[in-house]
Amino acid sequence: MDALVQTAKILSDINRVKIIALMQREKELCVCEICDTLQLSQPLVSRHLKQMREADIVQTQQSGKWIIYSLRENETINCFLATIKEELIQLPQIISCVTR
């Protein structure tokens, strides 16, 4: 029950929902790609990603000096993403990180 409540809290913020949707569409993203694409500040994106890591929604991997984020397998998130799949096409195209 606690995990469901924590997931619901993550999904209660539009920026976190957009980040999750971008990760679902792109599979892997670095912080700068999320910041540039959604026009959000790096500290805000990092805070959202930390909350999502703590809720076990995203996972990380090191790629050189970059940390790459991706979604963990999560039935609740998958159900949510299936529900909003028509809205995913409204997200902006990813702005790729040129330094990665």
C-alpha positions as CSV (number, residue, x, y, z in Angstrom):
1,M,0.0,0.0,0.0
2,D,2.9,2.4,0.8
3,A,4.4,1.9,-2.7
4,L,1.1,2.8,-4.3
5,V,0.8,6.0,-2.3
6,Q,4.3,6.9,-3.1
7,T,3.7,6.3,-6.8
8,A,0.5,8.4,-6.6
9,K,2.5,11.3,-5.1
10,I,5.0,11.0,-8.0
11,L,2.2,11.1,-10.5
12,S,0.6,14.2,-8.9
13,D,3.1,16.6,-10.5
14,I,2.8,17.5,-14.2
15,N,6.6,17.8,-14.6
16,R,7.2,14.4,-13.2
17,V,4.5,13.0,-15.4
18,K,6.2,14.6,-18.5
19,I,9.6,13.2,-17.4
20,I,8.1,9.7,-17.0
21,A,6.4,10.0,-20.4
22,L,9.6,11.2,-22.1
23,M,11.5,8.3,-20.6
24,Q,8.9,5.8,-21.8
25,R,9.1,7.2,-25.3
26,E,12.9,7.7,-25.5
27,K,13.9,4.8,-23.2
28,E,17.1,6.6,-21.8
29,L,17.7,10.2,-21.0
30,C,20.3,12.4,-19.3
31,V,19.4,15.3,-17.1
32,C,20.3,17.9,-19.7
33,E,18.1,16.3,-22.3
34,I,15.1,16.5,-19.9
35,C,16.0,20.1,-18.9
36,D,16.3,21.3,-22.5
37,T,13.3,19.5,-23.9
38,L,10.9,20.5,-21.1
39,Q,12.6,23.9,-20.5
40,L,13.0,23.2,-16.8
41,S,15.9,24.1,-14.6
42,Q,18.6,21.5,-13.8
43,P,18.0,21.7,-10.0
44,L,14.3,21.1,-10.5
45,V,14.8,18.1,-12.8
46,S,17.4,16.6,-10.5
47,R,15.0,16.9,-7.5
48,H,12.2,15.2,-9.5
49,L,14.5,12.4,-10.6
50,K,15.7,11.9,-7.0
51,Q,12.1,11.5,-5.8
52,M,11.5,9.0,-8.6
53,R,14.6,7.1,-7.7
54,E,13.5,6.9,-4.1
55,A,10.0,5.7,-5.2
56,D,11.9,3.0,-7.3
57,I,10.3,4.3,-10.6
58,V,13.6,5.1,-12.4
59,Q,17.0,3.5,-12.5
60,T,20.4,5.0,-13.4
61,Q,23.5,3.9,-15.1
62,Q,26.8,5.6,-15.5
63,S,28.0,6.4,-19.0
64,G,31.3,8.1,-18.8
65,K,30.7,11.2,-16.8
66,W,27.0,11.1,-17.5
67,I,24.2,9.5,-15.5
68,I,21.5,8.0,-17.7
69,Y,18.0,7.6,-16.4
70,S,15.4,5.0,-17.5
71,L,12.2,3.7,-16.2
72,R,12.1,0.6,-14.1
73,E,9.5,-2.1,-14.8
74,N,6.5,-1.0,-12.8
75,E,2.9,-2.2,-13.3
76,T,1.3,0.9,-11.9
77,I,3.4,3.2,-14.1
78,N,2.8,1.0,-17.2
79,C,-1.0,1.1,-16.6
80,F,-0.8,4.9,-16.2
81,L,1.2,5.3,-19.4
82,A,-1.2,3.2,-21.3
83,T,-4.0,5.4,-20.1
84,I,-2.3,8.6,-21.3
85,K,-0.7,7.2,-24.5
86,E,-2.6,9.6,-26.8
87,E,-1.3,12.6,-24.9
88,L,2.3,11.4,-25.3
89,I,2.4,12.6,-28.9
90,Q,1.9,16.2,-27.6
91,L,5.3,16.1,-25.8
92,P,8.0,18.1,-27.6
93,Q,10.7,16.2,-29.5
94,I,13.7,15.4,-27.5
95,I,16.5,18.0,-27.6
96,S,19.6,15.7,-27.6
97,C,22.5,16.5,-25.4
98,V,25.4,17.5,-27.8
99,T,28.1,16.8,-25.2
100,R,27.0,13.3,-24.3
